[in-house]
Structure formats: structure tokens, C-alpha cells
Amino acid sequence: SGPWMCYPGQAFQVPALPGCRPVLKLQCNGSRVPEAVLRDCCQQLADISEWCRCGALYSMLDSMYKEHGVQEGQAGTGAFPRCRREVVKLTAASITAVCRLPIVVDASGDGAYVCKDVAAYPDA
């Protein structure tokens, strides 16, 4: 396995993580996340290679914005009405840590728990 498996159009498609969408919305808006909801999200992430978890979160965030018609650089969104974009990105980036699931941060195989690439993603 490796990072090349995670890109759309390759053999492996990054899933949309439907179980993590409510986690992101609840956490970002300051609400408590029910244990069962968090467990579903973590299970979906656990089923994804540690190389691809951040990409999957990134893809989920991007699709949530697109579903609400948000354009790059636009302030405020229908997906997260009370949450600034920086907070949304940091919340998404930390889901792997909340689930205690390791990720691979670069080609050297170095591991971490918080996705740096999601937090750096400019248009999410």
C-alpha cells in the first residue's frame, strides 16, 4: 500500500465517509457527539488505509461544501452556518486523533494522528 492508492481514478476510490459528516457538523457547532455516531465514523475511517484517511476526510469536507454550493474563498456556508472555515478544517483534521487512528503523513512512512494536509487545504 502507499499514497498512490488514494487518488481518484486509481484502483482505490476514497469513500465519502457518511458516518463522519454528522461528527464534523456537531463538533464544529459545539454540540456533543453521541457515542454511537462517533463509533460509526471511527469504524468507517478504520476501514481505510492509514495512507488514505486524511484524503478521505479532505474529500468528505470538499463534497460537503460543494453540496451547499460554496465557492472557493467564500465566507460562511450552509454546511457549517456557525463555524468559521479555519475551525471546520481543524475539526476535520483532528477526527483521526479523536478516533485514535494513526495516519501516514509523508512518503517516509512517518506517522501522526492529526491530518496536516486537511488543515492546510485552501478551499475547504
Secondary structure, 3 states (H helix, E strand, C coil): CCHHHHCCCCCCCCCCCCCCHHHHHHHHCCCCCCHHHHHHHHHHHHCCCCCCHHHHHHHHHHHHHHHCCCCCCCCCCCCCCCCCHHHHHHHHHHHHHHCCCCEECCCCCCEECCCHHHHHCCCC
